[in-house]
Amino acid sequence: MRSPSPLLLAVFAGLLALLGAVPAARAVVPAPSAAPSTNGAASVPLASRSLPSPMNATNTCASCHATLTDTKLRTPAKEYAHSAHRDDRIGCVGCHHGDPRDPTVGAHAKSMGFEPHPTHVEVPQICGGCHSDAAFIRRLNGRLPVGQAALFTLSLHGKLTAAGDGVAPDCSTCHGKHDIQPPSSPLSPVNRTNVAKLCSGCHADKQKMAGYDIRTDQFEKWKKSVHGQAFAAGNPNAPTCTSCHGAHASTPPDAASVAHACGRCHETEMQLFEQSPHSQGFRRRGLAACVACHSNHDVARASAIMVGTGPDATCMKCHNNDEKPRRVADEISNLLRGARERAADARAAVARATTAGLRVSGAPYSLDQVATAETKVRSVVHTLDPARVQAVVSDIESAADETQRLVQSAERNRRLERRGYYAALGLGALLLLALSLKAMDLDRRRRQGGS
């Protein structure tokens, strides 16, 4: 084998020397840059950083703190190991800065921007430094939205936090600190199943809410409402706090926006309400659509008694002394009452037939039509137009009448079947009697012949 030439060895040695001169890749934490102030508050540094490759990521912070005997210092490392931020490319330095390569207390050097306890005002800026960076987030988890920090800044929570209000929530108040879990995890405080409990932790606390003139009974009202009961029953479409108020943009809906919050689920009702005389009237008076009749947190199940001139009717909250509205309310109430009675009679007829062991062919379908029309009429009521209500009520009555016809037909067939059965039974009895008489006659003749 020929030995390598001196020239080739020299080139190879030069390459090795060149590679050795290149510093190891590491997480880069540049000097903090000032974030523009949007509400007059002092500017807060943003925690912007680049993303190293997984092969070169180093995080001695967690490995060192996990060995410490002081519980206060060891717990963050233990929680971090199971958090959504456990990727070493994010690391402890993502929030606290410092030097993630140094296994000594030198990692806490102030020259590296080390911050052991970010302030309440700084937390949203630190979180937003990564979560508002589309390029950074895309490389870690492209499914995460990147507008949360901007929405939080516009929210009442964000404005109070930026103003230095220590009671107002920042990101860590809701998401946690070192033990952050993805919202999809049942362990996360912001998981859909836990949100109401999270919000009520502050909003049901009279001491915390004392300085804001905010009621503290919303959570209890919501639990008793049709929304809260559906949520407790496991309905995936039932709204919780963030469904109406938003998550990061948490702001109390005003009169102009509450209908659109309700309309995200009740789209048909909102569109029909816009066609009613209430729509313009509410706008002129600054009333919140939906809330005026249904309330907000203590939404009751819609019922026929809401419409009419009775003592419990919602209409009488505003129109107790108005002649035309009272007349319209009475007309619609009578239509609904008649439809409700016809539907109840149809269901009772099917139940009676079923109890009697009678199978009514076609009845389930016609009752489905009744139920569909009933759902539709509850929506059409929002137009406050008796003619439109009458059209849907006619559908209920037609389906109910068809149900009654099917039951009557089945009962008539049962009667005919029974008559045929009794006739056959009678014929059978007569035949049996004739056979018995014939047998007796034959037996008598046999005895006479034998003698």
C-alpha positions as CSV (number, residue, x, y, z in Angstrom):
1,M,0.0,0.0,0.0
2,R,1.4,3.4,-0.9
3,S,1.7,6.0,1.9
4,P,-0.2,9.3,1.6
5,S,1.8,12.1,0.1
6,P,3.2,14.9,2.4
7,L,1.0,17.4,0.5
8,L,-2.2,15.4,1.2
9,L,-1.3,15.1,4.9
10,A,-0.7,18.8,5.2
11,V,-4.1,19.6,3.6
12,F,-5.8,17.1,6.0
13,A,-4.1,18.7,9.0
14,G,-5.1,22.1,7.9
15,L,-8.8,21.0,7.7
16,L,-8.6,19.6,11.2
17,A,-7.2,22.8,12.5
18,L,-9.9,24.9,10.8
19,L,-12.7,22.7,12.2
20,G,-11.3,22.9,15.7
21,A,-11.3,26.7,15.5
22,V,-15.1,26.8,14.9
23,P,-16.9,27.2,18.2
24,A,-19.6,24.7,19.1
25,A,-23.1,25.7,18.1
26,R,-25.2,26.9,21.0
27,A,-28.4,28.6,21.9
28,V,-28.0,32.3,21.1
29,V,-29.6,34.8,23.4
30,P,-29.0,38.2,21.9
31,A,-29.2,41.4,23.9
32,P,-32.8,42.2,24.8
33,S,-34.5,44.6,22.4
34,A,-37.1,47.1,23.5
35,A,-40.7,46.3,22.7
36,P,-42.8,49.3,21.6
37,S,-45.3,50.4,24.1
38,T,-48.9,50.4,23.0
39,N,-50.6,51.7,26.1
40,G,-48.3,54.3,27.5
41,A,-46.6,51.8,29.9
42,A,-42.8,51.6,30.0
43,S,-41.2,49.5,27.3
44,V,-40.3,45.9,28.4
45,P,-37.5,43.9,26.8
46,L,-38.4,41.1,24.5
47,A,-36.8,37.6,24.9
48,S,-35.9,36.9,21.3
49,R,-33.7,34.0,20.5
50,S,-32.5,31.8,17.7
51,L,-33.0,28.1,17.5
52,P,-30.0,25.8,17.6
53,S,-30.1,22.3,16.0
54,P,-31.1,19.5,18.4
55,M,-27.6,18.0,18.2
56,N,-26.0,21.1,19.6
57,A,-28.6,22.1,22.1
58,T,-27.3,22.2,25.7
59,N,-29.2,22.7,28.9
60,T,-27.1,22.2,32.0
61,C,-29.7,24.3,34.0
62,A,-32.2,21.5,34.3
63,S,-29.7,18.7,34.9
64,C,-27.9,20.7,37.6
65,H,-31.0,21.9,39.4
66,A,-32.4,18.4,39.4
67,T,-29.6,17.3,41.7
68,L,-29.9,20.2,44.2
69,T,-31.2,19.5,47.8
70,D,-33.1,22.7,48.1
71,T,-36.7,21.9,47.1
72,K,-37.3,25.4,46.0
73,L,-34.5,25.1,43.4
74,R,-35.1,21.5,42.5
75,T,-38.8,21.6,41.9
76,P,-38.6,23.8,38.7
77,A,-36.3,21.3,37.1
78,K,-38.6,18.4,38.0
79,E,-41.7,20.3,36.6
80,Y,-39.8,21.3,33.5
81,A,-39.0,17.7,32.7
82,H,-42.7,17.1,32.1
83,S,-43.7,20.4,30.5
84,A,-44.4,21.4,27.0
85,H,-41.1,23.5,27.1
86,R,-38.9,20.5,27.9
87,D,-37.2,20.7,24.4
88,D,-33.6,21.7,25.1
89,R,-33.8,24.1,22.2
90,I,-36.1,26.2,24.3
91,G,-34.5,25.5,27.6
92,C,-34.5,27.5,30.8
93,V,-32.6,30.3,29.1
94,G,-35.7,31.0,26.9
95,C,-37.2,32.8,29.9
96,H,-34.3,33.3,32.4
97,H,-31.4,33.9,29.9
98,G,-28.0,33.1,31.3
99,D,-25.4,30.6,29.8
100,P,-26.9,27.1,29.3
101,R,-23.4,25.6,28.6
102,D,-21.8,26.5,31.9
103,P,-22.3,23.8,34.5
104,T,-21.3,26.2,37.3
105,V,-22.9,29.3,38.9
106,G,-21.3,31.1,36.0
107,A,-24.5,30.2,34.1
108,H,-26.1,32.9,36.2
109,A,-23.9,35.7,35.0
110,K,-25.6,39.1,34.7
111,S,-23.5,39.7,31.6
112,M,-25.6,37.0,29.9
113,G,-28.8,38.7,30.9
114,F,-29.7,36.2,33.6
115,E,-33.1,37.0,35.2
116,P,-34.0,34.7,38.1
117,H,-37.5,36.1,38.7
118,P,-39.2,37.9,35.7
119,T,-41.6,40.5,36.9
120,H,-45.4,40.4,36.4
121,V,-45.0,43.0,33.6
122,E,-42.2,41.2,31.9
123,V,-43.8,37.7,31.7
124,P,-46.2,38.5,28.7
125,Q,-43.2,40.0,26.8
126,I,-41.0,37.0,27.5
127,C,-43.7,34.6,26.4
128,G,-44.6,36.8,23.4
129,G,-40.9,36.9,22.4
130,C,-41.2,33.3,21.2
131,H,-44.9,32.8,20.6
132,S,-45.2,35.9,18.4
133,D,-42.2,34.7,16.2
134,A,-43.8,32.8,13.4
135,A,-40.5,31.4,12.1
136,F,-39.4,30.2,15.6
137,I,-42.8,28.6,16.4
138,R,-43.1,27.0,13.0
139,R,-39.8,25.0,13.6
140,L,-41.1,23.7,16.9
141,N,-44.8,23.3,16.4
142,G,-46.4,24.6,13.3
143,R,-49.9,24.1,14.8
144,L,-49.5,26.8,17.4
145,P,-51.1,30.2,16.6
146,V,-48.8,33.2,16.9
147,G,-51.2,36.0,17.7
148,Q,-51.8,35.3,21.4
149,A,-49.5,38.0,22.7
150,A,-51.1,40.7,20.5
151,L,-54.6,39.7,21.6
152,F,-53.5,39.6,25.2
153,T,-52.1,43.2,24.9
154,L,-55.6,44.3,23.7
155,S,-57.5,42.5,26.4
156,L,-58.5,44.0,29.7
157,H,-56.2,41.5,31.4
158,G,-53.3,42.6,29.3
159,K,-53.9,46.3,29.8
160,L,-54.1,45.9,33.6
161,T,-51.0,43.7,33.7
162,A,-49.0,46.2,31.6
163,A,-50.1,49.0,34.0
164,G,-48.5,47.0,36.9
165,D,-51.7,45.6,38.4
166,G,-50.5,42.6,40.4
167,V,-53.9,41.0,40.6
168,A,-54.5,40.9,36.9
169,P,-53.4,37.6,35.3
170,D,-50.3,37.3,33.1
171,C,-49.5,34.2,31.0
172,S,-48.2,32.1,33.9
173,T,-51.3,32.8,35.9
174,C,-53.3,30.6,33.5
175,H,-50.8,28.4,31.8
176,G,-48.4,27.8,34.7
177,K,-44.7,28.4,35.0
178,H,-42.3,25.5,34.7
179,D,-45.1,22.8,34.5
180,I,-46.8,24.2,31.4
181,Q,-48.9,21.6,29.6
182,P,-50.5,21.9,26.1
183,P,-54.1,23.0,26.2
184,S,-55.1,19.6,24.8
185,S,-53.9,17.9,28.0
186,P,-56.5,17.3,30.8
187,L,-53.7,18.4,33.2
188,S,-53.6,21.9,31.7
189,P,-55.5,24.6,33.6
190,V,-56.6,26.0,30.2
191,N,-57.9,22.7,29.0
192,R,-61.6,23.1,28.0
193,T,-62.7,21.0,31.0
194,N,-60.8,23.1,33.5
195,V,-61.3,26.7,32.1
196,A,-64.4,27.5,34.2
197,K,-62.6,26.5,37.4
198,L,-59.6,28.5,36.4
199,C,-61.5,31.7,35.6
200,S,-63.6,31.4,38.8
201,G,-60.5,31.2,40.8
202,C,-60.3,35.0,40.4
203,H,-63.8,36.0,39.3
204,A,-65.6,34.2,42.1
205,D,-63.2,35.7,44.7
206,K,-64.9,38.7,46.3
207,Q,-61.6,40.0,47.8
208,K,-59.8,39.9,44.4
209,M,-62.7,41.5,42.5
210,A,-63.4,44.1,45.2
211,G,-61.4,46.8,43.4
212,Y,-62.9,46.2,39.9
213,D,-66.7,46.5,40.5
214,I,-67.1,43.0,39.0
215,R,-69.8,40.6,40.2
216,T,-68.6,37.3,41.7
217,D,-71.7,35.2,41.0
218,Q,-71.1,34.4,37.3
219,F,-69.6,31.0,37.9
220,E,-72.5,29.8,40.1
221,K,-75.0,31.2,37.7
222,W,-73.3,29.5,34.7
223,K,-73.2,26.1,36.5
224,K,-77.0,26.3,37.0
225,S,-77.7,27.6,33.5
226,V,-78.6,25.5,30.4
227,H,-75.1,26.0,29.2
228,G,-73.5,24.8,32.4
229,Q,-75.7,21.8,32.7
230,A,-75.0,20.8,29.2
231,F,-71.3,21.2,29.9
232,A,-71.5,19.1,33.0
233,A,-73.3,16.4,31.0
234,G,-70.3,16.2,28.6
235,N,-71.8,18.1,25.6
236,P,-68.7,19.0,23.5
237,N,-70.6,22.0,22.1
238,A,-71.6,23.5,25.4
239,P,-69.9,26.9,26.0
240,T,-67.5,27.6,28.8
241,C,-65.9,31.0,29.8
242,T,-63.5,31.3,26.8
243,S,-66.2,30.2,24.3
244,C,-67.9,33.6,24.8
245,H,-65.2,35.9,26.2
246,G,-62.2,34.5,24.3
247,A,-59.0,33.2,25.7
248,H,-56.2,35.7,25.3
249,A,-58.5,38.6,24.2
250,S,-60.6,38.3,27.3
251,T,-62.9,41.4,27.3
252,P,-66.4,41.8,28.5
253,P,-68.7,41.8,25.5
254,D,-70.6,45.1,25.0
255,A,-74.1,45.6,23.7
256,A,-72.9,45.7,20.1
257,S,-70.9,42.5,20.2
258,V,-72.8,40.1,22.5
259,A,-75.2,38.9,19.8
260,H,-72.2,38.0,17.7
261,A,-70.7,36.0,20.6
262,C,-74.0,34.1,20.9
263,G,-74.3,33.9,17.1
264,R,-71.1,31.7,16.9
265,C,-73.3,28.8,18.1
266,H,-76.8,30.2,17.5
267,E,-76.3,31.5,14.0
268,T,-79.9,30.9,12.8
269,E,-81.4,32.7,15.8
270,M,-79.1,35.7,15.3
271,Q,-80.0,36.0,11.6
272,L,-83.7,35.8,12.4
273,F,-83.3,38.3,15.2
274,E,-81.7,40.8,12.8
275,Q,-84.9,40.6,10.8
276,S,-87.1,41.5,13.8
277,P,-88.2,45.0,15.1
278,H,-86.2,44.3,18.2
279,S,-82.9,44.5,16.2
280,Q,-83.1,48.2,15.4
281,G,-84.8,49.1,18.7
282,F,-82.1,47.4,20.8
283,R,-79.4,49.3,18.8
284,R,-81.1,52.6,19.3
285,R,-81.4,52.1,23.1
286,G,-78.0,50.5,23.5
287,L,-79.4,47.2,24.7
288,A,-77.5,43.9,24.3
289,A,-79.3,41.6,22.0
290,C,-79.9,38.1,23.4
291,V,-79.1,39.2,27.0
292,A,-82.2,41.3,27.3
293,C,-84.4,38.2,27.0
294,H,-82.1,35.3,27.9
295,S,-79.7,36.9,30.3
296,N,-76.0,36.2,30.1
297,H,-74.4,33.7,32.6
298,D,-77.7,32.3,33.9
299,V,-79.2,31.4,30.6
300,A,-82.4,29.4,31.2
301,R,-83.7,26.7,28.8
302,A,-86.0,28.4,26.3
303,S,-89.7,27.7,27.0
304,A,-93.1,28.7,25.7
305,I,-93.8,30.8,28.8
306,M,-91.1,33.3,27.7
307,V,-93.5,34.6,25.0
308,G,-96.9,36.1,25.9
309,T,-98.5,38.4,28.5
310,G,-98.4,36.2,31.5
311,P,-96.6,37.2,34.7
312,D,-93.5,35.1,33.9
313,A,-93.4,36.2,30.2
314,T,-90.1,37.9,29.1
315,C,-92.0,40.2,26.8
316,M,-93.7,41.9,29.8
317,K,-90.3,43.1,31.1
318,C,-90.5,45.9,28.5
319,H,-94.0,45.8,27.0
320,N,-96.3,45.6,30.0
321,N,-98.2,48.7,29.0
322,D,-97.7,48.6,25.2
323,E,-100.9,47.6,23.3
324,K,-99.5,46.4,20.0
325,P,-96.5,44.4,21.4
326,R,-99.0,42.8,23.9
327,R,-101.2,41.8,21.0
328,V,-98.3,40.3,19.0
329,A,-97.1,38.5,22.1
330,D,-100.5,37.0,22.7
331,E,-100.9,35.9,19.1
332,I,-97.5,34.2,19.0
333,S,-98.1,32.7,22.5
334,N,-101.4,31.2,21.3
335,L,-99.8,29.7,18.2
336,L,-97.1,28.1,20.3
337,R,-99.5,26.8,22.8
338,G,-101.7,25.2,20.2
339,A,-98.6,23.6,18.5
340,R,-97.3,22.4,21.8
341,E,-100.7,20.7,22.6
342,R,-100.9,19.1,19.2
343,A,-97.4,17.8,19.5
344,A,-98.0,16.5,23.0
345,D,-101.2,14.7,21.9
346,A,-99.3,13.0,19.0
347,R,-96.5,11.8,21.3
348,A,-99.0,10.5,23.9
349,A,-100.9,8.6,21.2
350,V,-97.7,6.8,20.1
351,A,-96.7,6.1,23.7
352,R,-100.2,4.7,24.3
353,A,-100.0,2.5,21.3
354,T,-96.5,1.3,22.2
355,T,-97.6,0.4,25.8
356,A,-100.4,-1.6,24.3
357,G,-97.9,-3.6,22.3
358,L,-98.9,-2.0,19.0
359,R,-96.2,-1.2,16.4
360,V,-97.0,2.0,14.5
361,S,-95.2,1.9,11.2
362,G,-94.0,5.4,10.2
363,A,-94.6,7.0,13.6
364,P,-90.9,7.6,14.5
365,Y,-90.4,9.5,11.3
366,S,-93.4,11.7,11.7
367,L,-92.4,12.4,15.3
368,D,-89.0,13.4,14.1
369,Q,-90.7,15.9,11.7
370,V,-92.7,17.2,14.7
371,A,-89.4,17.7,16.7
372,T,-87.7,19.3,13.7
373,A,-90.5,21.8,13.2
374,E,-90.5,22.5,17.0
375,T,-86.8,23.4,16.8
376,K,-87.5,25.6,13.9
377,V,-90.3,27.5,15.5
378,R,-88.1,28.2,18.5
379,S,-85.8,30.0,16.1
380,V,-88.5,31.7,14.0
381,V,-90.0,33.3,17.2
382,H,-87.0,35.7,17.2
383,T,-88.5,37.4,14.1
384,L,-91.6,38.4,16.2
385,D,-93.6,37.9,13.0
386,P,-96.9,35.9,13.7
387,A,-97.2,35.0,10.0
388,R,-93.8,33.3,9.9
389,V,-94.5,31.6,13.2
390,Q,-97.9,30.4,11.9
391,A,-96.1,28.8,8.8
392,V,-93.9,26.7,11.0
393,V,-96.7,25.9,13.5
394,S,-98.6,24.5,10.5
395,D,-95.7,22.1,9.9
396,I,-95.9,21.0,13.5
397,E,-99.7,20.5,13.2
398,S,-99.4,18.6,9.9
399,A,-96.7,16.2,11.3
400,A,-98.7,15.7,14.5
401,D,-101.9,15.0,12.5
402,E,-100.0,12.5,10.3
403,T,-98.8,10.8,13.5
404,Q,-102.3,10.6,14.8
405,R,-103.5,9.1,11.5
406,L,-100.8,6.5,11.6
407,V,-101.7,5.5,15.2
408,Q,-105.4,5.4,14.3
409,S,-104.7,3.3,11.3
410,A,-102.6,0.9,13.4
411,E,-105.4,0.7,16.0
412,R,-108.0,0.1,13.4
413,N,-105.9,-2.7,11.9
414,R,-105.5,-4.2,15.4
415,R,-109.3,-4.2,15.8
416,L,-109.8,-5.9,12.5
417,E,-107.2,-8.5,13.4
418,R,-108.8,-9.1,16.7
419,R,-112.3,-9.5,15.0
420,G,-110.8,-12.0,12.6
421,Y,-109.2,-13.8,15.5
422,Y,-112.4,-14.0,17.4
423,A,-114.3,-15.2,14.3
424,A,-111.7,-17.9,13.7
425,L,-111.8,-18.8,17.3
426,G,-115.6,-19.1,17.2
427,L,-115.5,-21.2,14.0
428,G,-112.9,-23.4,15.6
429,A,-115.1,-23.9,18.7
430,L,-118.2,-24.8,16.5
431,L,-116.1,-27.3,14.5
432,L,-114.8,-28.8,17.8
433,L,-118.4,-29.0,19.1
434,A,-119.6,-30.7,15.8
435,L,-116.7,-33.2,16.0
436,S,-117.5,-33.9,19.6
437,L,-121.2,-34.5,18.8
438,K,-120.3,-36.7,15.8
439,A,-118.0,-38.7,18.0
440,M,-120.7,-39.2,20.5
441,D,-123.1,-40.2,17.8
442,L,-120.7,-42.8,16.4
443,D,-120.0,-44.1,19.8
444,R,-123.8,-44.5,20.5
445,R,-124.3,-46.4,17.2
446,R,-121.4,-48.7,17.9
447,R,-122.8,-49.6,21.3
448,Q,-126.3,-50.2,19.8
449,G,-124.8,-52.4,17.0
450,G,-122.9,-54.5,19.5
451,S,-126.0,-55.3,21.5
